[in-house]
Amino acid sequence: MKRNYKYLVVLLVLAFASCSFTTKTFSNPDKDKLLVQVITYVLERGHFDPKTIDDNFSEEVYNKYLNALDPLKRYFYASDIKEFEAYKDEIDEQLKEYDITFFNITHERLLQRMEESKVLYTEVLNTPFDYTLDEEFNADYEKKGYATSKKDMKNRWRQQLKFTTISNYDDLQTEEHLKKQKNPEYKIKSDSEMEKESRNATLKSIDNYYTDYIDDLERSDWFTVYVNAVVESFDPHTFYFAPEDKDRFDQQMSGKLEGIGARLTKKMDNVKIMELISGGPAWRGNELEVGDIILKVRQEDEEEFVNIVGMRLDDAIKYIKGPKGTEVTLTIKKVDGSTKDVSIVRDIVELEETYAKSSIVKKDDIKYGVINLPKFYVDFENYNNRNAASDIKNEIDRLKEEGMEGLVLDLRNNGGGSLQTVVDMAGLFIKDGPIVQVRSTGEPKEILRDKDESIEWDGPLVILVNELSASASEILAAAMQDYKRAIILGSKQTYGKGTVQNVLDLNRMVRNNSNGDLGALKLTTQKFYRINGGSTQLEGVKSDVVVPDRYSFIDIGEKDQENPLPWDKIAAADYTLWNGHFDYDTTIEKSKNRMSNNEQLKLIEDNAKWIKLKMDENEFNLNYVKYKEKLELNEEEAKRFEKISDYKSNLTYMSLPYEEALFVKDSTLREKRNRWHENLTQDVYMEEAVNVLEDLKGSYKVKADVAATEPSKGNLETTGTSSKN
């Protein structure tokens, strides 16, 4: 049985709670001050690379916090900033004294300015925009100063809202002329009518933004922003979770939640159903549908309904979700306007899109396997319940039953997850050995190993990555690359996150806490290293075959974040290269040659450069004629990239038999899989991955034949359970 690392996080948390942290007593009656006291204490003693909390740190927090509060600089005035600057180098002292004066002042001023902004944007949108003026709008907010007067602020809102509204105005112009083309008798609306209609659309949109989001934010929400300005100044991945955010994080990591199985949104004070999760209680009951509005909620042990109209979405969700087996009754306003009560027994709901999914792909009557893994998920309460490693094992077994002769593991856009699951997963592809090295400050390195000698798949293996493959994805890709077990195909490098975080329940730090839930802190406690000794921090994993994609020229990696930890290197672990008889070098060269001559990839690269160019544009003309000319020029330039979506490979994708059986009862799942397969047929990267599998498979046969005829060169032993044996 593979080594079980399920206690790693728990042990670290217990170590914090029982050793270095228990010498401190936390007893502040003010919850905000208590939170600052606990968090600063934990950061200074638990962070992998703790920062000195001094004037430089204070200035960093100051800038980060104000940018988070007002990134578009449409609330605060220059006079506000001048007043705030008195605290620029005082935040460090305030943190040490658990003083939140700076937060209180900025928070009160922000609320005041937001109320004033409602008057400003309403006044602006009650006045027609003149689209004949030759006016430039600069969207580079970082280089803009703060408004110096109310007149200046109103003009700033006017330009931003005019920029938003000119798009609505253009849409209406297009719609009207299309109607005229279809019906020559149709009378096109006047420019003034369309101008007014476009302004009203903008007004409705921004009203909704304030009503459904801004006005729902409580003091605790804003304090979370302040706390995160502090903790993220240590590194990009240290993060404070307010209680509700911690619940969401756990759901994302486990892929499960307890409730009715519906995704909700808030629209104009109403809680509306935006999606029914396939297989969940609401979906099974077949009484709710997308667009229904939830008016009231009643628990099974209560007689009265609670009206949730106008309630914060997070608060409304607390009434609707609940433990498995309990019943909740909802008063629903149906899409057709009727009202009815619907009772639902809550259950465990699995978020299917979180989990691994697989498909057979056929090329020239040869079957290969594709597994897509969105994240390295785990159930923190019970590792054996369901996790990414065990699911991948099951999918491999199913694919082998169908006769696959090569496997593509798709880790694109996989941001990582559980360290434990990646160690177990890597062990599915090798006999045994080290997978990753982990180092804590002041501690000897730890080598996490696969000790199970069984191999789930020893056939050809390709791992797909891109710039958003991070953390656990990088550990797996790096280990397979170092062992020469798989060919890595994708971006020039992966994200570059080489740090380990642990989630600490802050409530465990305070005895007899009467201040309510303090939330949790995701804390960077370790760095991990490849078995060859190099870190993936900043540098990521370099693909064996580099292919351009839409992210190739966008700054989205770890190196582009604020305060990333540096790259470094440690001694290599003792490991033996995989002896699988595949000719990796020749296969990689063949793939590189194909990619260099691939017209689809050349087009994708040109498109990526063009997108980057457009993203960097900050100057926009608010004269409609010039705006339209620029828009038409962009549309004309974009036409040459339309062929990208027209691309089709000659591969055939099929669901596995166990899913085909599920489709009988779950048409939604069938639709999702059909959509996935359709996208895969247009995926040039997946097509090349299959080509690489084909080359690897051919190179194995050649080398195996050589081994059979030249025994003097050594006993080339093979082990494993792949379908080729």
MODA-V183978 format. One record per residue. N is the residue number from 1. RES is the residue in one small letter. D_LAST is the distance of its C-alpha to the last C-alpha in whole Angstrom. Layout:
N:RES:D_LAST ; N:RES:D_LAST
This chain:
1:m:23 ; 2:k:23 ; 3:r:27 ; 4:n:29 ; 5:y:31 ; 6:k:33 ; 7:y:36 ; 8:l:37 ; 9:v:39 ; 10:v:41 ; 11:l:42 ; 12:l:43 ; 13:v:45 ; 14:l:46 ; 15:a:47 ; 16:f:49 ; 17:a:51 ; 18:s:52 ; 19:c:52 ; 20:s:53 ; 21:f:55 ; 22:t:56 ; 23:t:59 ; 24:k:60 ; 25:t:62 ; 26:f:62 ; 27:s:65 ; 28:n:66 ; 29:p:68 ; 30:d:67 ; 31:k:63 ; 32:d:63 ; 33:k:64 ; 34:l:62 ; 35:l:59 ; 36:v:60 ; 37:q:61 ; 38:v:57 ; 39:i:55 ; 40:t:57 ; 41:y:57 ; 42:v:53 ; 43:l:53 ; 44:e:55 ; 45:r:53 ; 46:g:49 ; 47:h:48 ; 48:f:46 ; 49:d:49 ; 50:p:52 ; 51:k:55 ; 52:t:58 ; 53:i:60 ; 54:d:63 ; 55:d:65 ; 56:n:62 ; 57:f:60 ; 58:s:63 ; 59:e:63 ; 60:e:59 ; 61:v:59 ; 62:y:62 ; 63:n:61 ; 64:k:58 ; 65:y:60 ; 66:l:62 ; 67:n:59 ; 68:a:58 ; 69:l:61 ; 70:d:62 ; 71:p:60 ; 72:l:62 ; 73:k:65 ; 74:r:67 ; 75:y:68 ; 76:f:69 ; 77:y:72 ; 78:a:73 ; 79:s:76 ; 80:d:73 ; 81:i:71 ; 82:k:74 ; 83:e:74 ; 84:f:71 ; 85:e:71 ; 86:a:73 ; 87:y:70 ; 88:k:68 ; 89:d:68 ; 90:e:69 ; 91:i:65 ; 92:d:64 ; 93:e:67 ; 94:q:67 ; 95:l:64 ; 96:k:65 ; 97:e:68 ; 98:y:66 ; 99:d:68 ; 100:i:67 ; 101:t:70 ; 102:f:68 ; 103:f:66 ; 104:n:69 ; 105:i:71 ; 106:t:68 ; 107:h:67 ; 108:e:71 ; 109:r:71 ; 110:l:68 ; 111:l:69 ; 112:q:72 ; 113:r:71 ; 114:m:68 ; 115:e:71 ; 116:e:73 ; 117:s:70 ; 118:k:71 ; 119:v:74 ; 120:l:73 ; 121:y:70 ; 122:t:73 ; 123:e:75 ; 124:v:73 ; 125:l:72 ; 126:n:75 ; 127:t:76 ; 128:p:75 ; 129:f:73 ; 130:d:75 ; 131:y:72 ; 132:t:74 ; 133:l:75 ; 134:d:73 ; 135:e:71 ; 136:e:68 ; 137:f:66 ; 138:n:64 ; 139:a:61 ; 140:d:60 ; 141:y:61 ; 142:e:61 ; 143:k:63 ; 144:k:66 ; 145:g:68 ; 146:y:70 ; 147:a:72 ; 148:t:76 ; 149:s:78 ; 150:k:77 ; 151:k:78 ; 152:d:75 ; 153:m:73 ; 154:k:74 ; 155:n:73 ; 156:r:70 ; 157:w:69 ; 158:r:71 ; 159:q:68 ; 160:q:65 ; 161:l:66 ; 162:k:67 ; 163:f:64 ; 164:t:62 ; 165:t:65 ; 166:i:65 ; 167:s:61 ; 168:n:62 ; 169:y:65 ; 170:d:63 ; 171:d:61 ; 172:l:64 ; 173:q:65 ; 174:t:62 ; 175:e:62 ; 176:e:66 ; 177:h:66 ; 178:l:63 ; 179:k:65 ; 180:k:68 ; 181:q:65 ; 182:k:64 ; 183:n:68 ; 184:p:71 ; 185:e:73 ; 186:y:71 ; 187:k:73 ; 188:i:72 ; 189:k:72 ; 190:s:74 ; 191:d:73 ; 192:s:75 ; 193:e:73 ; 194:m:70 ; 195:e:71 ; 196:k:72 ; 197:e:69 ; 198:s:67 ; 199:r:68 ; 200:n:68 ; 201:a:65 ; 202:t:64 ; 203:l:67 ; 204:k:65 ; 205:s:62 ; 206:i:63 ; 207:d:65 ; 208:n:62 ; 209:y:60 ; 210:y:63 ; 211:t:63 ; 212:d:60 ; 213:y:59 ; 214:i:61 ; 215:d:64 ; 216:d:61 ; 217:l:61 ; 218:e:62 ; 219:r:63 ; 220:s:60 ; 221:d:58 ; 222:w:60 ; 223:f:60 ; 224:t:56 ; 225:v:57 ; 226:y:59 ; 227:v:57 ; 228:n:54 ; 229:a:56 ; 230:v:56 ; 231:v:53 ; 232:e:51 ; 233:s:53 ; 234:f:51 ; 235:d:48 ; 236:p:46 ; 237:h:44 ; 238:t:47 ; 239:f:48 ; 240:y:50 ; 241:f:49 ; 242:a:52 ; 243:p:52 ; 244:e:51 ; 245:d:48 ; 246:k:47 ; 247:d:46 ; 248:r:44 ; 249:f:42 ; 250:d:41 ; 251:q:40 ; 252:q:38 ; 253:m:36 ; 254:s:35 ; 255:g:35 ; 256:k:38 ; 257:l:41 ; 258:e:44 ; 259:g:46 ; 260:i:47 ; 261:g:44 ; 262:a:46 ; 263:r:46 ; 264:l:50 ; 265:t:52 ; 266:k:56 ; 267:k:58 ; 268:m:62 ; 269:d:62 ; 270:n:60 ; 271:v:56 ; 272:k:54 ; 273:i:51 ; 274:m:49 ; 275:e:45 ; 276:l:44 ; 277:i:41 ; 278:s:39 ; 279:g:38 ; 280:g:41 ; 281:p:44 ; 282:a:46 ; 283:w:44 ; 284:r:44 ; 285:g:47 ; 286:n:48 ; 287:e:51 ; 288:l:51 ; 289:e:50 ; 290:v:50 ; 291:g:53 ; 292:d:55 ; 293:i:57 ; 294:i:57 ; 295:l:61 ; 296:k:61 ; 297:v:59 ; 298:r:60 ; 299:q:58 ; 300:e:58 ; 301:d:60 ; 302:e:63 ; 303:e:65 ; 304:e:66 ; 305:f:64 ; 306:v:63 ; 307:n:64 ; 308:i:61 ; 309:v:63 ; 310:g:64 ; 311:m:62 ; 312:r:59 ; 313:l:56 ; 314:d:54 ; 315:d:57 ; 316:a:57 ; 317:i:53 ; 318:k:54 ; 319:y:56 ; 320:i:53 ; 321:k:50 ; 322:g:50 ; 323:p:48 ; 324:k:46 ; 325:g:48 ; 326:t:51 ; 327:e:53 ; 328:v:54 ; 329:t:57 ; 330:l:57 ; 331:t:60 ; 332:i:58 ; 333:k:60 ; 334:k:58 ; 335:v:57 ; 336:d:60 ; 337:g:63 ; 338:s:63 ; 339:t:62 ; 340:k:61 ; 341:d:59 ; 342:v:56 ; 343:s:54 ; 344:i:51 ; 345:v:49 ; 346:r:47 ; 347:d:43 ; 348:i:40 ; 349:v:39 ; 350:e:36 ; 351:l:36 ; 352:e:33 ; 353:e:33 ; 354:t:33 ; 355:y:29 ; 356:a:26 ; 357:k:25 ; 358:s:22 ; 359:s:22 ; 360:i:19 ; 361:v:20 ; 362:k:20 ; 363:k:20 ; 364:d:21 ; 365:d:19 ; 366:i:16 ; 367:k:15 ; 368:y:15 ; 369:g:16 ; 370:v:20 ; 371:i:21 ; 372:n:25 ; 373:l:26 ; 374:p:30 ; 375:k:31 ; 376:f:29 ; 377:y:31 ; 378:v:32 ; 379:d:35 ; 380:f:37 ; 381:e:38 ; 382:n:35 ; 383:y:32 ; 384:n:30 ; 385:n:31 ; 386:r:30 ; 387:n:28 ; 388:a:26 ; 389:a:23 ; 390:s:23 ; 391:d:23 ; 392:i:20 ; 393:k:18 ; 394:n:19 ; 395:e:19 ; 396:i:15 ; 397:d:14 ; 398:r:16 ; 399:l:15 ; 400:k:11 ; 401:e:13 ; 402:e:14 ; 403:g:11 ; 404:m:12 ; 405:e:10 ; 406:g:12 ; 407:l:15 ; 408:v:19 ; 409:l:21 ; 410:d:24 ; 411:l:27 ; 412:r:30 ; 413:n:33 ; 414:n:31 ; 415:g:34 ; 416:g:32 ; 417:g:33 ; 418:s:32 ; 419:l:31 ; 420:q:30 ; 421:t:27 ; 422:v:26 ; 423:v:25 ; 424:d:23 ; 425:m:21 ; 426:a:21 ; 427:g:19 ; 428:l:16 ; 429:f:15 ; 430:i:16 ; 431:k:16 ; 432:d:20 ; 433:g:23 ; 434:p:26 ; 435:i:25 ; 436:v:29 ; 437:q:32 ; 438:v:35 ; 439:r:39 ; 440:s:42 ; 441:t:46 ; 442:g:47 ; 443:e:44 ; 444:p:41 ; 445:k:38 ; 446:e:35 ; 447:i:32 ; 448:l:29 ; 449:r:26 ; 450:d:23 ; 451:k:23 ; 452:d:20 ; 453:e:17 ; 454:s:14 ; 455:i:13 ; 456:e:12 ; 457:w:11 ; 458:d:9 ; 459:g:9 ; 460:p:12 ; 461:l:15 ; 462:v:19 ; 463:i:22 ; 464:l:25 ; 465:v:28 ; 466:n:32 ; 467:e:35 ; 468:l:35 ; 469:s:32 ; 470:a:34 ; 471:s:33 ; 472:a:30 ; 473:s:29 ; 474:e:30 ; 475:i:28 ; 476:l:25 ; 477:a:25 ; 478:a:27 ; 479:a:24 ; 480:m:21 ; 481:q:23 ; 482:d:24 ; 483:y:21 ; 484:k:20 ; 485:r:17 ; 486:a:18 ; 487:i:21 ; 488:i:24 ; 489:l:26 ; 490:g:29 ; 491:s:33 ; 492:k:34 ; 493:q:34 ; 494:t:33 ; 495:y:36 ; 496:g:37 ; 497:k:37 ; 498:g:37 ; 499:t:39 ; 500:v:38 ; 501:q:41 ; 502:n:41 ; 503:v:44 ; 504:l:47 ; 505:d:49 ; 506:l:52 ; 507:n:54 ; 508:r:53 ; 509:m:55 ; 510:v:58 ; 511:r:59 ; 512:n:61 ; 513:n:61 ; 514:s:63 ; 515:n:62 ; 516:g:60 ; 517:d:56 ; 518:l:55 ; 519:g:52 ; 520:a:49 ; 521:l:49 ; 522:k:45 ; 523:l:46 ; 524:t:44 ; 525:t:43 ; 526:q:41 ; 527:k:39 ; 528:f:35 ; 529:y:34 ; 530:r:31 ; 531:i:29 ; 532:n:30 ; 533:g:34 ; 534:g:35 ; 535:s:36 ; 536:t:35 ; 537:q:38 ; 538:l:40 ; 539:e:38 ; 540:g:34 ; 541:v:31 ; 542:k:31 ; 543:s:29 ; 544:d:27 ; 545:v:28 ; 546:v:31 ; 547:v:32 ; 548:p:36 ; 549:d:36 ; 550:r:39 ; 551:y:39 ; 552:s:39 ; 553:f:43 ; 554:i:44 ; 555:d:45 ; 556:i:43 ; 557:g:41 ; 558:e:42 ; 559:k:44 ; 560:d:46 ; 561:q:47 ; 562:e:50 ; 563:n:50 ; 564:p:46 ; 565:l:45 ; 566:p:45 ; 567:w:42 ; 568:d:41 ; 569:k:39 ; 570:i:38 ; 571:a:37 ; 572:a:33 ; 573:a:31 ; 574:d:29 ; 575:y:25 ; 576:t:22 ; 577:l:21 ; 578:w:17 ; 579:n:15 ; 580:g:12 ; 581:h:13 ; 582:f:14 ; 583:d:18 ; 584:y:20 ; 585:d:23 ; 586:t:23 ; 587:t:21 ; 588:i:24 ; 589:e:27 ; 590:k:26 ; 591:s:26 ; 592:k:29 ; 593:n:30 ; 594:r:29 ; 595:m:31 ; 596:s:34 ; 597:n:35 ; 598:n:34 ; 599:e:37 ; 600:q:36 ; 601:l:36 ; 602:k:39 ; 603:l:41 ; 604:i:39 ; 605:e:40 ; 606:d:44 ; 607:n:44 ; 608:a:43 ; 609:k:46 ; 610:w:48 ; 611:i:47 ; 612:k:48 ; 613:l:51 ; 614:k:52 ; 615:m:51 ; 616:d:53 ; 617:e:56 ; 618:n:59 ; 619:e:62 ; 620:f:63 ; 621:n:66 ; 622:l:68 ; 623:n:70 ; 624:y:68 ; 625:v:69 ; 626:k:67 ; 627:y:64 ; 628:k:63 ; 629:e:63 ; 630:k:61 ; 631:l:59 ; 632:e:59 ; 633:l:58 ; 634:n:55 ; 635:e:54 ; 636:e:54 ; 637:e:52 ; 638:a:50 ; 639:k:49 ; 640:r:47 ; 641:f:45 ; 642:e:44 ; 643:k:42 ; 644:i:39 ; 645:s:39 ; 646:d:39 ; 647:y:36 ; 648:k:33 ; 649:s:29 ; 650:n:28 ; 651:l:25 ; 652:t:25 ; 653:y:24 ; 654:m:24 ; 655:s:24 ; 656:l:22 ; 657:p:23 ; 658:y:24 ; 659:e:27 ; 660:e:28 ; 661:a:29 ; 662:l:31 ; 663:f:32 ; 664:v:35 ; 665:k:37 ; 666:d:36 ; 667:s:37 ; 668:t:37 ; 669:l:34 ; 670:r:33 ; 671:e:36 ; 672:k:34 ; 673:r:30 ; 674:n:32 ; 675:r:34 ; 676:w:31 ; 677:h:29 ; 678:e:32 ; 679:n:32 ; 680:l:29 ; 681:t:29 ; 682:q:32 ; 683:d:30 ; 684:v:30 ; 685:y:28 ; 686:m:25 ; 687:e:25 ; 688:e:25 ; 689:a:22 ; 690:v:20 ; 691:n:21 ; 692:v:20 ; 693:l:16 ; 694:e:16 ; 695:d:18 ; 696:l:15 ; 697:k:12 ; 698:g:15 ; 699:s:15 ; 700:y:12 ; 701:k:12 ; 702:v:15 ; 703:k:15 ; 704:a:12 ; 705:d:14 ; 706:v:17 ; 707:a:15 ; 708:a:15 ; 709:t:19 ; 710:e:20 ; 711:p:19 ; 712:s:23 ; 713:k:22 ; 714:g:20 ; 715:n:17 ; 716:l:14 ; 717:e:12 ; 718:t:9 ; 719:t:9 ; 720:g:8 ; 721:t:7 ; 722:s:6 ; 723:s:6 ; 724:k:4 ; 725:n:0
